[in-house]
Amino acid sequence: MKKKSTGEKLSPMELEIMQSLWKLKAASIREVQESLPEKRQVEYTTVQTIVYRLEKKGAVRRAKKIGNAHIFEPTVTKKSAIGSIVDDFLSLFGGSAEPVMLHMAESGKLSLEDLKALEDAIKQTQGKKGGENE
C-alpha cells in the first residue's frame, strides 16, 4: 500500500486522532478514543465523526470489520502530514525557513543537537540529489 498525502488540510483535532492511529497502526473508534490523552478525552461520537471525516478526506481507510466494529488504519504517513503542515506554515514567510529558525534559536527551542541533526539531514538530502544528477 502506497502512503500518500490527503491533499486536504487536517484540523488540530484530526491531527490528534491521526497521532493515535499512527501509534496504534490500526484501531477501532473506541480504541482511538481510549488512546487519547486524558486531558483530551472526547465523546465516542465526536471521535467517530472525526474518523469518518478523515476517511472522507482519504487520510484513513476501513481495513476490516470485527463484529460491529470497523478497524481503521492511516493511509497517509506522519511524515507527509507534518511536511504538508510545515510547507503551509513556511509559505506564510515566503517559503523561507530562516525567520522560523532564527526565532527557534533565539527562544531556546533549537539546540546544538537539533542543528547537528539538521545538518546531517541536509547533507544526506544533498547527497541523494547529487547521485540523481550523475
C-alpha positions in Angstrom: 0.0 0.0 0.0 1.5 3.3 -1.1 1.3 6.1 1.5 0.1 9.4 0.2 -0.9 12.9 1.2 -4.6 13.7 1.7 -4.4 16.9 -0.3 -6.8 18.4 2.2 -5.8 20.2 5.4 -6.2 18.4 8.7 -7.6 20.2 11.7 -5.8 20.1 15.1 -8.3 17.5 16.4 -8.0 15.4 13.2 -4.2 15.5 13.7 -4.7 14.4 17.3 -6.8 11.4 16.1 -4.1 10.7 13.4 -1.4 10.7 16.1 -3.3 7.9 17.9 -3.8 5.9 14.6 -0.1 6.3 13.7 0.8 4.9 17.1 -1.8 2.1 17.1 -1.3 1.3 13.4 -4.9 0.1 13.1 -7.8 0.6 15.6 -11.5 0.8 16.2 -13.1 4.1 17.0 -13.3 3.0 20.7 -9.6 2.2 20.8 -8.8 5.6 19.3 -11.0 7.3 21.8 -9.4 5.4 24.7 -5.9 6.2 23.4 -6.4 10.0 23.5 -4.6 11.8 26.4 -6.7 12.1 29.5 -6.8 15.9 29.2 -8.2 15.5 25.6 -10.8 12.8 26.2 -13.8 13.4 24.0 -17.1 11.6 23.5 -17.2 8.5 21.3 -19.5 10.1 18.8 -17.1 13.0 18.4 -14.2 10.6 17.6 -16.5 8.7 15.3 -17.4 11.9 13.4 -13.7 12.9 13.1 -12.7 9.4 11.9 -15.4 9.4 9.3 -14.3 12.9 8.2 -10.7 11.6 7.9 -12.0 8.7 5.9 -13.8 11.1 3.5 -10.5 13.1 3.2 -8.6 9.9 2.3 -6.4 10.1 5.4 -7.8 6.7 6.9 -9.5 3.7 5.5 -11.5 0.8 6.8 -9.1 -2.1 7.0 -11.6 -4.7 8.2 -14.6 -5.3 10.4 -14.6 -7.3 13.6 -18.2 -7.9 14.9 -19.8 -4.5 14.6 -16.6 -2.5 14.9 -14.7 -1.2 11.9 -11.0 -1.2 12.1 -9.4 1.9 10.6 -5.8 2.5 9.6 -4.0 5.6 8.3 -3.4 5.9 4.6 -1.1 8.9 5.0 2.3 8.9 6.8 3.0 11.1 9.7 6.0 12.5 7.7 3.8 13.5 4.8 1.1 15.1 7.1 3.8 17.0 9.0 5.5 18.0 5.8 2.3 19.5 4.4 1.7 21.5 7.6 5.3 22.8 7.7 5.1 23.7 4.0 1.9 25.7 4.6 3.4 27.4 7.6 6.6 28.4 5.7 4.5 29.8 2.9 3.5 32.5 5.3 7.1 33.6 5.3 7.5 33.4 1.5 8.8 29.8 1.8 11.9 30.8 3.8 12.7 28.8 6.9 15.2 31.5 8.1 12.7 33.6 10.2 11.4 30.4 11.9 14.9 29.0 12.6 16.0 32.4 14.0 13.0 32.5 16.3 13.6 29.0 17.4 17.2 29.7 18.2 16.5 33.0 20.0 13.8 31.4 22.1 16.0 28.4 23.1 13.8 25.9 21.3 16.6 24.9 18.9 19.6 23.1 20.5 23.0 22.4 19.1 21.9 18.7 18.9 19.0 19.8 16.8 21.3 21.8 14.5 23.6 18.7 14.1 20.7 16.5 13.2 19.5 19.2 10.7 23.0 19.5 9.2 23.2 15.7 8.8 19.7 15.6 7.2 20.7 18.4 4.7 24.0 16.5 3.8 22.0 13.3 3.3 19.4 15.1 1.1 22.1 16.9 -0.9 23.9 13.6 -1.3 20.8 12.0 -2.8 20.3 14.9 -5.2 23.9 14.7 -6.3 23.5 11.0 -7.0 20.5 11.6 -9.2 22.3 14.0 -11.5 25.2 11.6 -12.3 
